[in-house]
């Protein structure tokens, strides 16, 4: 109410503002019945009218009553903008109140096309704020009138706010959006998807690629022109996946079939690094630590990445980058420190475990030389005289001796390994798995032999139950302390075969048309 004196604003403007904000129609009605001109007055420092205030405050009933006074004499007030350029519909879209938007559109069907602040339509505002129902309502009213650049911005906005069903609907009508680039942010839809948490968009991403038939579109657009493909930034998404070790994104290369060879030939302009060079570069430490723990297992995962990418693009193995280094040479240089740390970690683990295995072997070997329950170490003529416990002792003691000795040999093999880069992929982790498993078996069987010995000597009937329970304590302690390590090594080694496994249940095969 800048055309009014300050006292009048205090008397009418502030009460009207409060009434619109609270949705108090009775209070507003009293003011407007005396001062009808207040219906078009700007009652905030941003130039908002009562309609603006009620719309952003989601006061549906208040807006409905106010529209009865505005229409039809003051219909132009629906298109009135505040000082920053927003109409009341823009604010309703930003608040996500579909009922208010419907009422306004009913009186003026041109409102969805009026741009607000930063030239954004109400549809764009709703998409940026993630108001699904509002976007669904405004999309058919607005989309056909948007320019290509506005559609691209809207499409990427729906991806950024997780409105994937709307993204797919837009993509089905405008498949060219799949490879479009936002002129302002220089972002593509795949770049936007790459920033999302994998768990939240895995299924949507699959549908995304299936619906738009992304590989076929790339081939048709570029016509197989290798030089054009080399320069096209859309392909950086897969190189970024390699650089930052994003397995699920990189796995798309397997799922998009014929296009993978075209994706692979992209080379960075400044460094001349190809995809295999990026696999050879050590990733950021935060990303490296998130994959697996322990330098040896991290080295194993790095070797796996390099091997998978090399199998994908074997023709790039001898290419040199701007520093005149091949991917293999770059890998050795980048991972020199990690390989050394992995060697120290593996040696320390094997050395500690071998000491325990040696002690167990010594104990059970000594126990075997003097059979319990006999004179001068000679066994009884009747083993069944001890209720079968002598057989339990013999079998468990033998198993403990064999498994502990075998684990010593495994750990000795680790200690004498040459620790080449390739050894970290399968050889060393498998030996560690076997050694830890045998060590666990030797501890368990040693405690079984102890329980059998106790019962053979003391012959206290059911007392063996308590003895066995006590004997389980060291077994449980070892399992609690070492089983997480064994499980992690097992997952990292055996599970590696499934990390890059194609997910054909989500992605379709692409068949190129015959020329």
MIKE-703639 format. One line per 8 residues: number of its first residue (from 1); their letters; for each residue y negated, z negated, x negated of N, C-alpha, C. Coordinates in steps of 0.1 Angstrom, whole numbers. Each point is the difference from the previous one (the first is absolute). Example, Ala and Ser with C-alpha at 12.3 -4.5 7.8 and 13.67 -1.06 7.14 Angstrom:
<atoms>
1> as> 57:-78:-132:-12:0:9:-12:0:-9 | -11:7:4:-11:0:-9:-11:-8:8
</atoms>
This chain:
<atoms>
1> xxxxxxxx> 12:0:-8:-12:0:8:-12:0:-9 | -1:10:-9:-11:0:-9:-13:3:6 | 0:6:12:-12:3:7:-5:-11:8 | 7:-11:0:-4:-12:8:-6:-11:-10 | -8:-8:6:-4:-11:-8:11:-10:-3 | -2:-8:-10:11:-9:-5:3:-10:11 | -9:-6:7:3:-10:11:9:6:10 | -3:13:4:9:6:10:14:3:-5
9> xxxxxxxx> 1:3:-13:13:2:-5:8:-14:0 | -7:-10:-3:7:-13:1:4:-4:14 | -8:4:10:3:-3:13:11:9:6 | 1:13:-4:9:9:7:10:6:-10 | -5:4:-12:9:7:-9:12:-9:-5 | -3:-12:-5:10:-9:-5:10:-4:11 | -5:-4:12:10:-3:11:9:11:3 | -6:13:1:8:11:3:11:3:-11
17> xxxxxxxx> -4:-2:-13:9:2:-11:11:-10:1 | -3:-13:3:10:-10:1:10:3:12 | -6:4:11:8:4:12:10:11:-3 | -5:11:-7:9:11:-3:10:-4:-10 | -3:-9:-9:9:-4:-10:11:-9:6 | -3:-8:10:10:-9:6:6:7:12 | -5:11:5:5:6:12:-4:-6:13 | -11:-7:-1:-6:-7:12:-8:9:8
25> xxxxxxxx> 6:7:10:-7:10:8:-10:-6:9 | 3:-12:5:-10:-6:10:-13:-3:-7 | 1:-5:-12:-13:-3:-8:-7:13:-3 | 7:11:-4:-6:13:-3:-6:6:13 | 7:-2:11:-4:6:13:-14:-6:4 | -2:-13:-2:-12:-6:4:-12:5:-9 | 3:3:-13:-11:5:-8:-3:14:4 | 10:9:2:-2:14:2:-6:2:14
33> xxxxxxxx> 3:-9:10:-6:2:13:-15:-2:0 | -5:-8:-10:-14:-2:-1:-7:10:-10 | 7:2:-11:-5:9:-10:10:11:-2 | 0:10:8:10:11:0:-1:8:-13 | -12:0:-6:-2:8:-12:8:-6:-12 | 4:-12:1:8:-6:-10:14:6:-2 | 4:8:9:13:7:-1:0:10:-11 | -12:5:-4:-1:10:-11:-6:-6:-12
41> xxxxxxxx> -3:-13:0:-7:-7:-11:10:-2:-12 | -6:0:-12:7:-3:-12:-1:-15:-2 | 10:-7:1:-1:-15:-1:6:-6:-12 | 3:8:-11:4:-5:-13:-8:7:-11 | 1:-6:-12:-7:6:-11:6:13:-4 | 12:3:5:7:13:-3:-3:10:10 | -8:-4:10:-3:10:11:10:1:10 | 8:-10:3:11:1:10:-6:-3:13
49> xxxxxxxx> 5:7:10:-3:-3:14:11:-10:5 | -2:-5:13:10:-9:6:14:7:0 | 0:13:2:12:8:1:7:0:-14 | -7:2:-10:5:-1:-14:7:-14:-2 | -8:-10:3:5:-14:-3:13:-3:8 | 0:4:13:12:-3:8:12:8:-4 | -3:12:-5:11:9:-4:7:-5:-13 | -8:-5:-10:6:-5:-12:6:-13:2
57> xxxxxxxx> -4:-8:11:5:-13:3:12:1:9 | 4:12:4:12:3:8:-1:-7:14 | -12:1:6:-3:-6:13:2:11:10 | 13:2:4:3:12:9:-7:-2:14 | 1:-11:6:-6:-2:13:-15:1:0 | -6:-5:-10:-15:1:-2:-4:14:-1 | 7:8:-9:-3:14:-1:1:8:13 | 11:-3:7:2:6:13:-11:-2:10
65> xxxxxxxx> -5:-12:1:-11:-3:8:-13:6:-5 | -2:0:-13:-12:6:-6:-1:15:3 | 12:6:-1:0:15:2:-4:4:14 | 2:-9:10:-4:3:14:-15:0:1 | -7:-7:-9:-15:0:0:-5:12:-8 | 7:4:-10:-4:11:-9:2:13:7 | 11:2:6:3:13:6:-5:0:14 | -6:12:5:-2:12:-8:-14:1:-6
73> xxxxxxxx> -9:-9:4:-14:2:-4:-2:-1:-15 | 7:-9:-6:-2:-2:-15:12:4:-8 | 6:12:4:13:4:-6:-3:3:-15 | -12:3:-4:-3:3:-14:2:-12:-9 | 0:-12:6:2:-12:-8:14:-1:-6 | 10:7:6:13:0:-6:0:7:-14 | -8:9:-2:-1:7:-12:-10:-5:-10 | -7:-11:4:-10:-6:-8:6:-7:-13
81> xxxxxxxx> -6:3:-11:5:-5:-13:-8:-12:-4 | 6:-9:-7:-7:-11:-6:-6:4:-13 | -6:-9:-8:-7:4:-12:8:6:-11 | 13:-3:1:9:5:-11:8:12:5 | -3:5:12:5:12:5:12:0:9 | 4:-12:5:12:-2:8:-3:0:14 | 8:7:9:-1:-2:14:8:-11:5 | -1:-4:12:8:-11:6:15:4:-1
89> xxxxxxxx> 3:13:1:15:4:-1:5:-2:-14 | -9:2:-10:4:-2:-14:4:-14:-2 | -8:-9:6:3:-15:-2:12:-4:8 | 2:7:12:12:-3:8:13:5:-8 | -1:11:-6:11:5:-8:3:-9:-12 | -11:-5:-6:2:-9:-12:6:-13:5 | -3:-4:12:6:-13:5:14:2:6 | 4:13:3:13:3:4:3:-2:15
97> xxxxxxxx> -11:-1:8:1:-3:14:1:14:8 | 12:4:3:2:13:7:-6:0:14 | 1:-11:7:-5:0:14:-15:3:0 | -8:-5:-9:-14:3:-1:-2:14:-4 | 7:6:-9:-1:14:-4:3:9:12 | 10:-3:8:3:8:12:-11:0:10 | -6:-12:2:-11:0:9:-12:8:-4 | -3:-1:-13:-12:8:-5:3:15:0
105> xxxxxxxx> 13:4:-3:3:14:0:0:6:14 | 3:-9:10:0:5:14:-14:4:4 | -10:-6:-5:-13:3:4:-7:11:-9 | 5:1:-13:-5:10:-9:11:5:-9 | 6:12:3:11:4:-8:-4:6:-14 | -13:0:-3:-5:5:-13:-1:-12:-10 | 2:-12:4:-2:-12:-8:9:0:-12 | 13:4:1:9:0:-12:-4:9:-11
113> xxxxxxxx> -9:10:3:-4:10:-10:-13:-4:-7 | -6:-11:4:-13:-4:-6:3:-8:-13 | -4:5:-11:2:-7:-13:-8:-13:-1 | 6:-10:-6:-7:-12:-2:-4:-2:-15 | 0:-12:-5:-3:-3:-14:8:8:-9 | -6:6:-11:7:8:-10:7:12:6 | -6:5:12:5:12:6:15:-2:5 | 4:-12:3:13:-2:5:1:0:15
121> xxxxxxxx> 10:6:5:2:0:14:7:-13:4 | -1:-4:13:7:-12:4:15:0:-3 | 6:12:0:14:1:-4:3:-4:-14 | -9:5:-9:1:-4:-14:-1:-15:-2 | -10:-6:7:-2:-14:-1:12:-8:4 | 6:4:11:12:-6:5:12:1:-10 | 1:12:-6:11:2:-10:-2:-8:-12 | -12:-1:-5:-3:-7:-12:3:-15:1
129> xxxxxxxx> -2:-5:13:3:-14:3:14:-3:5 | 8:11:1:14:-2:4:2:-3:15 | -9:4:9:2:-2:14:9:11:6 | 13:-3:1:9:11:4:-3:5:14 | -1:-9:10:-2:5:13:-13:7:2 | -10:-4:-7:-13:7:1:1:14:-6 | 7:1:-11:2:13:-6:8:10:9 | 11:-6:6:8:8:9:-8:5:11
137> xxxxxxxx> -9:-8:6:-9:4:11:-10:11:-4 | -7:-2:-12:-10:9:-4:4:13:-6 | 13:0:-6:4:11:-7:0:13:7 | 6:1:12:-1:13:8:-14:3:4 | -9:-9:1:-13:2:5:-9:6:-12 | 4:-3:-12:-8:3:-12:5:10:-9 | 13:0:-3:6:7:-11:-3:15:0 | 0:6:12:-2:14:1:-14:4:-5
145> xxxxxxxx> -9:-9:1:-14:3:-3:-4:-4:-15 | 10:-5:-7:-3:-4:-14:1:12:-10 | -7:-1:-11:1:10:-10:13:-3:-9 | 4:9:-8:11:-2:-8:-1:-13:-9 | -12:-1:-6:-3:-11:-9:1:-14:8 | -5:0:12:1:-12:8:14:-3:4 | 9:10:2:14:-2:4:7:-6:-12 | -3:5:-12:7:-5:-12:-4:-14:-2
153> xxxxxxxx> -13:-4:1:-4:-14:-1:7:-9:10 | 1:5:12:6:-7:11:15:-2:-3 | 7:10:-5:14:0:-3:3:-10:-10 | -8:0:-11:3:-10:-11:-4:-14:4 | -10:-1:9:-3:-13:5:11:-6:8 | 7:8:8:11:-5:8:12:-5:-9 | 1:7:-11:11:-4:-10:-5:-14:-7 | -12:-1:-3:-5:-12:-7:1:-12:9
161> xxxxxxxx> -1:2:13:1:-12:9:13:0:7 | 10:6:-5:14:-1:4:3:6:14 | -9:9:5:2:6:13:9:13:-2 | 12:-2:-4:9:11:-4:4:9:11 | 2:-6:12:3:8:12:-11:10:3 | -12:-5:-1:-12:9:3:-1:11:-11 | 3:-4:-13:0:9:-11:10:12:3 | 12:-4:4:10:10:3:-4:9:12
169> xxxxxxxx> -7:-6:10:-4:8:11:-11:11:-5 | -9:-5:-8:-10:10:-5:7:10:-9 | 10:-4:-8:7:9:-9:7:11:8 | 6:-4:11:7:10:8:-9:11:5 | -12:-3:3:-10:10:5:-7:7:-11 | -2:-7:-11:-7:6:-11:7:-2:-13 | 11:7:-3:8:-2:-12:-7:2:-13 | -11:7:1:-8:2:-13:-6:-13:-5
177> xxxxxxxx> 0:-10:8:-5:-13:-5:8:-6:-11 | 13:4:0:9:-6:-10:-4:2:-14 | -7:11:-3:-4:3:-14:-15:0:-1 | -7:-5:10:-15:0:-1:-5:-11:-9 | -12:1:-4:-6:-10:-9:-14:-4:6 | -2:-13:0:-13:-5:5:-11:3:-10 | -10:7:4:-11:4:-10:-7:-12:-5 | -2:-10:8:-8:-12:-5:8:-9:-10
185> xxxxxxxx> 13:-3:4:8:-10:-8:9:8:-10 | 1:13:2:9:8:-9:15:-5:2 | 3:-5:12:13:-5:2:8:9:9 | 13:1:-2:9:7:8:9:-9:9 | 6:4:10:9:-9:8:11:-6:-8 | 6:7:-9:10:-6:-9:-5:-11:-9 | -12:2:-5:-7:-10:-7:-2:-13:8 | -4:2:13:-2:-12:8:14:-7:3
193> xxxxxxxx> 10:8:2:13:-6:3:5:-7:-13 | -3:5:-11:5:-6:-13:-6:-14:-2 | -11:-3:6:-6:-13:-2:6:-11:10 | 8:5:10:5:-9:10:12:-7:-6 | 3:-12:6:13:-7:-4:12:8:5 | 9:2:-9:12:8:3:7:-4:13 | 2:-13:2:7:-4:11:-7:3:13 | -13:2:0:-7:2:13:0:15:3
201> xxxxxxxx> 2:9:-9:-1:14:4:11:9:-4 | 11:-6:-4:12:8:-5:4:10:11 | 3:-5:12:5:9:10:-11:10:5 | -13:-5:1:-11:9:4:-2:11:-10 | 2:-3:-13:-2:10:-10:10:10:1 | 13:-4:3:10:10:2:-3:10:11 | -4:-6:12:-3:8:11:-12:9:-3 | -9:-5:-8:-12:7:-4:4:13:-8
209> xxxxxxxx> 9:-1:-9:4:12:-8:8:9:8 | 8:-5:9:9:8:9:-9:9:9 | -9:-7:7:-8:7:10:-9:11:-6 | -6:-3:-11:-10:10:-5:7:10:-9 | 13:-2:-4:7:9:-9:-8:3:-12 | -4:-11:-6:-9:1:-12:4:9:-11 | 12:1:-4:4:9:-11:-2:14:4 | 4:4:12:-1:14:4:-14:4:1
217> xxxxxxxx> -9:-9:4:-14:3:1:-6:3:-14 | 4:-9:-9:-5:2:-14:4:14:-5 | 12:3:1:5:13:-5:-7:12:7 | -2:-1:13:-6:11:7:-15:1:-4 | -7:-12:-2:-14:0:-3:-3:6:-14 | 8:-5:-9:-2:5:-14:8:12:-4 | 9:4:8:8:12:-2:7:0:-13 | 4:-12:-5:8:-2:-12:-8:3:-13
225> xxxxxxxx> -14:0:1:-8:3:-11:0:-13:-9 | 6:1:-12:2:-11:-9:-13:-6:-5 | -9:9:-3:-13:-5:-6:-8:-8:10 | 0:5:13:-7:-7:11:6:-14:2 | 14:0:0:6:-13:2:-3:-10:-11 | -1:5:-12:-3:-9:-12:-13:-7:2 | -10:7:6:-13:-6:2:-2:-7:13 | 10:0:9:-2:-6:13:2:-15:-1
233> xxxxxxxx> -10:-9:3:1:-14:-1:9:-7:10 | 5:8:10:9:-7:10:13:-4:-7 | 3:7:-11:13:-3:-6:-1:-12:-9 | -11:-6:-3:-1:-11:-8:7:-12:6 | 2:0:13:7:-12:7:13:-3:-7 | 8:10:-3:13:-2:-6:-1:-5:-15 | -10:5:-6:-3:-4:-14:-5:-15:0 | -8:-3:9:-4:-14:2:12:-9:3
241> xxxxxxxx> 9:5:8:12:-8:3:8:-2:-13 | 1:9:-9:7:-1:-12:-7:-10:-9 | -13:2:-1:-9:-8:-9:1:-15:4 | 0:-3:13:0:-14:4:13:-4:5 | 11:8:-2:14:-4:2:2:-3:15 | -4:9:9:2:-2:14:12:8:4 | 12:-7:1:12:7:2:1:8:13 | -4:-7:11:2:6:13:-9:12:2
249> xxxxxxxx> -12:0:-6:-9:12:1:6:11:-8 | 4:-3:-12:6:10:-9:12:6:6 | 8:-8:8:12:5:6:-3:12:10 | -12:1:4:-3:12:8:3:13:-6 | -1:0:-14:2:13:-7:14:5:3 | 10:-9:1:13:4:3:2:5:15 | -8:-6:8:1:3:14:-7:13:4 | -10:5:-8:-7:12:4:5:12:-7
257> xxxxxxxx> 12:-1:-6:8:12:-3:-7:9:-10 | -2:13:5:-4:11:-9:-14:-3:-6 | -9:-8:5:-13:-1:-5:0:-9:-12 | 11:-7:-4:-1:-10:-11:-3:7:-13 | 5:13:-2:-3:7:-12:-15:3:-2 | -6:3:12:-14:3:0:-8:-13:-3 | 4:-11:6:-7:-12:-2:1:-5:-15 | 11:3:-6:2:-5:-14:-8:7:-10
265> xxxxxxxx> -5:13:3:-7:7:-11:-14:-4:-1 | -5:-9:9:-14:-4:-1:-2:-8:-13 | -10:4:-7:-4:-6:-13:-14:-5:0 | -2:-13:-5:-14:-5:0:-8:8:-9 | -12:3:4:-9:9:-7:-4:-6:-14 | -4:-12:0:-5:-6:-12:10:-4:-11 | 11:-7:5:10:-5:-10:11:10:-2 | 2:10:9:11:9:0:13:-7:2
273> xxxxxxxx> 0:-12:7:12:-7:3:7:6:12 | 13:3:-1:7:4:11:7:-12:7 | 8:2:10:6:-11:7:9:-8:-9 | 7:6:-10:9:-7:-9:-8:-9:-10 | -12:5:-4:-9:-8:-8:-4:-13:7 | -3:1:13:-4:-11:7:11:-10:2 | 13:5:1:11:-9:0:2:-7:-13 | -5:6:-11:2:-6:-13:-11:-11:-3
281> xxxxxxxx> -11:1:7:-11:-10:-2:4:-13:6 | -2:-11:-7:3:-13:5:-10:-4:12 | 5:-3:11:-9:-3:12:-8:-13:-2 | -9:-3:9:-8:-12:-1:9:-12:0 | -3:-11:-7:8:-12:-1:3:-6:14 | -10:0:9:2:-6:13:11:8:8 | 0:13:-1:10:8:7:14:-2:-7 | 0:-1:-13:12:-2:-7:7:-13:3
289> xxxxxxxx> -8:-10:1:6:-14:4:4:-1:14 | -5:9:9:4:-1:14:14:6:2 | 4:9:-9:13:7:2:12:-9:-3 | 1:-4:-12:10:-9:-4:-6:-10:-11 | 7:-11:-2:-5:-10:-10:9:1:-12 | -6:-3:-12:8:0:-12:-3:14:-7 | -3:-1:-13:-3:12:-7:11:10:-1 | 13:-5:-1:11:9:-1:2:8:13
297> xxxxxxxx> -1:-7:12:1:7:13:-12:9:2 | -11:-3:-4:-12:9:1:2:12:-8 | 6:-1:-12:3:11:-9:10:9:7 | 10:-7:7:10:8:7:-6:8:11 | -9:-6:8:-7:8:11:-8:11:-6 | -7:-2:-11:-8:11:-6:9:11:-4 | 11:-3:-6:10:11:-4:5:7:12 | 2:-7:11:5:7:12:-10:10:5
305> xxxxxxxx> -13:-5:0:-11:9:5:-1:13:-9 | 1:-2:-13:-1:11:-9:12:10:2 | 11:-6:2:12:8:2:0:8:13 | -4:-6:10:-1:7:13:-10:11:0 | -12:-3:-5:-10:11:-1:4:11:-9 | 7:-3:-11:5:10:-9:10:9:6 | 9:-6:8:10:8:8:-7:9:10 | -11:-5:5:-7:8:10:-7:12:-6
313> xxxxxxxx> -6:-2:-12:-8:11:-7:5:1:-14 | 12:4:-3:5:1:-14:-8:10:-8 | -6:10:6:-7:10:-7:-13:-6:-7 | -4:-12:4:-12:-6:-5:3:-9:-12 | 12:-2:-4:4:-10:-9:-6:2:-14 | -2:13:-4:-6:3:-13:-15:4:0 | -6:-1:12:-14:3:0:-8:-11:-6 | -11:5:-7:-9:-10:-7:-13:-2:8
321> xxxxxxxx> -5:-12:0:-13:-2:6:-11:3:-9 | -13:-5:3:-11:3:-8:1:-7:-14 | 7:-11:0:2:-7:-13:12:5:-8 | 6:12:5:11:6:-7:12:-9:-1 | 3:-7:11:12:-8:1:8:4:12 | 13:1:-3:10:3:11:2:-12:8 | 6:1:12:2:-12:9:9:-10:-7 | 10:4:-7:9:-9:-7:-7:-8:-11
329> xxxxxxxx> -8:7:-8:-8:-7:-10:-10:-10:6 | -6:4:11:-10:-8:6:7:-13:6 | 12:2:6:8:-11:5:3:-10:-10 | 5:5:-12:3:-9:-11:-12:-8:-5 | -11:7:-1:-12:-7:-4:-5:-10:10 | 0:3:12:-6:-8:11:9:-13:2 | 13:2:-2:10:-11:4:5:-7:-13 | -6:2:-11:4:-7:-12:0:-15:1
337> xxxxxxxx> -11:-5:5:-2:-15:1:10:-5:11 | 1:7:11:9:-5:11:14:1:-5 | 4:10:-7:14:1:-5:3:-12:-10 | -10:-4:-8:2:-11:-9:1:-13:8 | -8:-2:10:1:-12:8:13:0:8 | 5:11:4:13:1:7:11:-4:-9 | -1:5:-12:11:-4:-10:0:-15:-3 | -12:-6:-1:0:-14:-3:5:-8:13
345> xxxxxxxx> -3:5:12:4:-7:12:15:1:1 | 6:12:-3:14:2:1:8:-8:-10 | -5:0:-13:6:-8:-10:0:-15:3 | -11:-5:5:-2:-14:3:10:-4:11 | 1:8:10:9:-3:11:15:1:-4 | 3:10:-8:14:1:-4:4:-11:-10 | -9:-4:-9:2:-10:-9:3:-14:7 | -9:-3:9:2:-13:8:13:0:7
353> xxxxxxxx> 4:11:7:12:0:8:12:0:-9 | -1:6:-12:12:1:-9:3:-14:-5 | -10:-8:-2:2:-14:-4:8:-8:10 | -4:2:13:7:-7:11:15:5:1 | 2:13:-1:13:6:1:9:-5:-12 | -6:-1:-12:8:-5:-11:5:-14:2 | -9:-9:5:4:-14:2:11:-1:11 | -1:8:10:10:0:10:14:5:-5
361> xxxxxxxx> -1:11:-8:12:5:-7:7:-11:-8 | -8:-7:-8:5:-11:-8:7:-11:8 | -7:-4:11:5:-11:8:14:4:6 | 0:12:7:12:3:7:12:4:-10 | -4:5:-11:11:3:-10:6:-13:-5 | -8:-11:-2:5:-13:-4:8:-6:11 | -4:2:12:8:-6:11:13:7:2 | 1:13:-4:13:7:1:10:-5:-10
369> xxxxxxxx> -5:-5:-11:9:-4:-11:7:-13:4 | -6:-8:9:6:-13:4:1:0:15 | 11:4:5:2:0:15:-1:-13:6 | -8:-3:10:-1:-14:6:13:-3:6 | 3:-13:0:12:-6:7:12:2:-7 | 0:3:-13:12:2:-8:-1:-9:-13 | 11:-1:-7:1:-8:-12:-2:10:-12 | -9:-4:-9:-2:8:-12:-4:14:2
377> xxxxxxxx> -7:2:12:-4:14:3:10:9:5 | 13:-4:1:11:8:5:0:0:15 | 1:11:7:0:0:15:13:-6:5 | -2:-5:13:12:-6:7:10:11:3 | 12:-4:1:11:10:4:-2:4:14 | -6:-8:8:-2:3:15:-15:0:3 | -7:12:-1:-14:0:3:-3:-4:14 | 10:1:10:-3:-4:13:-1:-15:2
385> xxxxxxxx> 4:-8:-10:0:-14:1:-14:-5:2 | -10:8:-4:-14:-4:2:-7:6:12 | 9:4:10:-5:5:12:-7:14:-1 | 3:7:-10:-6:14:-2:-13:0:-8 | -5:-12:-3:-13:-1:-8:2:6:-14 | 12:-1:-5:2:6:-14:-2:15:0 | 5:6:11:-2:15:1:-15:3:2 | -7:-8:8:-15:2:2:-7:-1:-14
393> xxxxxxxx> 4:-10:-8:-6:-2:-13:3:12:-9 | 12:4:0:4:11:-9:-8:13:3 | 0:3:13:-7:13:4:-15:-1:-2 | -6:-11:4:-15:-1:-1:-4:-1:-15 | 8:-7:-8:-4:-1:-14:1:13:-7 | 11:8:4:1:13:-6:-11:9:4 | -4:0:13:-11:8:4:-13:-3:-6 | -2:-13:-2:-12:-5:-6:-1:5:-15
401> xxxxxxxx> 11:-1:-7:1:4:-14:-3:15:-1 | 7:8:8:-1:14:-1:-14:5:4 | -6:-6:11:-13:5:5:-11:-5:-10 | 1:-12:-6:-10:-4:-9:0:8:-13 | 12:4:-5:2:8:-11:-6:14:2 | 3:5:12:-5:14:3:-15:0:2 | -6:-11:5:-14:-1:1:-7:-1:-14 | 7:-7:-9:-5:-1:-14:-1:14:-6
409> xxxxxxxx> 11:8:2:0:14:-5:-11:8:6 | -3:-2:13:-11:8:7:-13:-4:-6 | -3:-13:-1:-13:-4:-6:-1:4:-15 | 11:0:-7:0:4:-14:-3:15:0 | 5:8:9:-3:14:1:-15:2:2 | -6:-8:9:-15:1:2:-8:-3:-12 | 5:-11:-7:-8:-4:-12:1:10:-12 | 11:8:0:1:10:-11:-4:14:5
417> xxxxxxxx> -6:1:12:-4:13:5:-12:6:-8 | -1:13:0:-11:6:-8:-13:0:8 | 0:-4:13:-12:-1:8:-8:12:0 | 6:12:2:-7:12:2:-5:0:15 | -10:9:2:-6:1:13:10:2:11 | 10:9:-3:10:4:10:9:-12:3 | 2:-9:-9:9:-12:2:-5:-9:11 | -13:0:2:-5:-9:11:3:5:14
425> xxxxxxxx> 3:13:1:2:6:13:13:-5:7 | 12:0:-8:12:-4:6:8:-9:-9 | 1:3:-13:9:-7:-9:-2:-15:-1 | -13:-3:-4:-3:-15:-2:1:-7:14 | -6:5:11:0:-8:12:15:-2:5 | 8:10:-1:14:-1:4:8:-10:-8 | -3:0:-13:7:-10:-8:-5:-14:3 | -13:-2:4:-5:-13:4:6:-4:13
433> xxxxxxxx> 2:9:9:6:-3:13:14:-5:-2 | 8:7:-8:14:-3:-2:1:-14:-8 | -9:-2:-10:0:-12:-7:-3:-12:8 | -11:1:9:-3:-12:8:10:-2:11 | 6:10:5:11:-2:10:12:-7:-6 | 4:5:-12:12:-7:-7:-4:-14:-3 | -12:-3:-4:-4:-13:-4:1:-9:13 | -4:4:11:1:-7:12:14:-3:4
441> xxxxxxxx> 9:10:-2:14:-2:3:6:-10:-9 | -4:0:-13:6:-9:-10:-4:-15:4 | -13:-2:4:-4:-13:4:7:-5:12 | 2:9:10:6:-4:12:15:-4:-2 | 7:9:-8:14:-3:-3:2:-12:-9 | -9:-2:-9:0:-12:-8:0:-13:8 | -9:0:10:-1:-12:8:12:-2:9 | 6:12:4:13:-1:8:11:-6:-9
449> xxxxxxxx> 0:4:-13:10:-6:-9:-2:-15:-2 | -13:-4:-1:-3:-14:-1:5:-8:12 | -2:5:12:5:-6:12:15:-2:0 | 7:11:-4:14:0:-1:5:-11:-10 | -7:0:-12:4:-10:-10:-2:-14:5 | -10:-3:7:-3:-13:5:11:-5:9 | 4:9:9:11:-4:10:14:-1:-7 | 2:8:-10:13:0:-7:1:-14:-7
457> xxxxxxxx> -11:-4:-6:1:-13:-8:0:-12:9 | -9:-1:10:-2:-12:7:8:0:13 | 4:11:5:9:1:12:-5:-9:11 | -12:2:5:-6:-8:11:-1:7:13 | 9:8:3:1:6:13:-12:8:4 | -8:-4:10:-11:7:5:-13:-2:-8 | 1:-8:-11:-11:-2:-8:-5:13:-7 | 8:11:0:-4:12:-6:-11:7:8
465> xxxxxxxx> -2:-4:13:-11:6:8:-13:-4:-6 | -2:-13:-3:-12:-5:-6:-2:6:-13 | 11:1:-8:-2:5:-14:-4:15:1 | 6:7:9:-4:14:2:-14:2:4 | -5:-9:9:-14:0:4:-10:-2:-12 | 4:-10:-8:-8:-2:-12:0:12:-10 | 12:6:-1:1:11:-9:-8:12:5 | -3:1:13:-9:11:5:-14:-1:-4
473> xxxxxxxx> -5:-12:-5:-14:-2:-3:-4:10:-11 | 7:0:-12:-5:10:-10:1:14:4 | 10:3:9:1:14:4:-12:4:9 | -4:-9:9:-11:2:8:-13:1:-8 | -1:-9:-10:-12:0:-8:-2:13:-8 | 12:5:-5:-1:13:-7:-3:11:9 | 6:0:12:-3:10:10:-15:1:4 | -6:-12:2:-14:-1:4:-9:5:-11
481> xxxxxxxx> 3:-3:-12:-8:4:-11:2:14:-5 | 12:5:0:3:13:-6:3:11:10 | 3:-4:13:4:10:9:-12:9:4 | -13:-5:1:-11:9:3:-2:10:-11 | 3:-4:-13:-1:10:-10:11:11:1 | 12:-5:3:11:10:2:-3:9:11 | -5:-5:11:-3:8:12:-11:10:-3 | -10:-4:-7:-11:9:-3:5:11:-10
489> xxxxxxxx> 8:-3:-10:5:10:-8:9:10:7 | 8:-6:9:10:8:8:-8:10:9 | -10:-5:7:-9:8:9:-7:11:-8 | -5:-4:-12:-8:10:-8:9:11:-6 | 13:-4:-3:9:10:-6:8:8:10 | 7:-7:9:8:7:10:-9:6:11 | -11:-7:4:-9:4:10:-8:12:-4 | -1:3:-13:-9:11:-5:5:13:6
497> xxxxxxxx> 13:1:3:5:13:5:-6:3:13 | -5:-9:7:-5:2:14:-16:0:1 | -6:-3:-11:-15:0:0:-6:13:4 | 5:11:-6:-6:13:3:9:8:9 | 8:-6:8:9:7:9:-8:6:11 | 1:14:3:-8:6:10:4:-6:14 | -11:-1:8:2:-5:13:0:11:11 | 11:7:1:0:12:8:0:-4:15
505> xxxxxxxx> 2:-13:3:-1:-4:14:-14:1:5 | -10:0:-9:-14:0:4:-6:14:-2 | 5:7:-10:-7:13:-4:9:12:2 | -6:10:5:8:12:3:1:9:-12 | 10:9:0:1:10:-11:-10:11:4 | -6:6:-10:-9:11:2:6:13:-4 | 1:9:9:6:13:-4:-11:10:0 | -1:7:-11:-11:10:-2:4:12:8
513> xxx> -9:7:6:3:12:7:3:11:-9 | 9:9:4:4:12:-9:-12:10:1 | -3:5:-12:-10:10:0:5:14:4
</atoms>
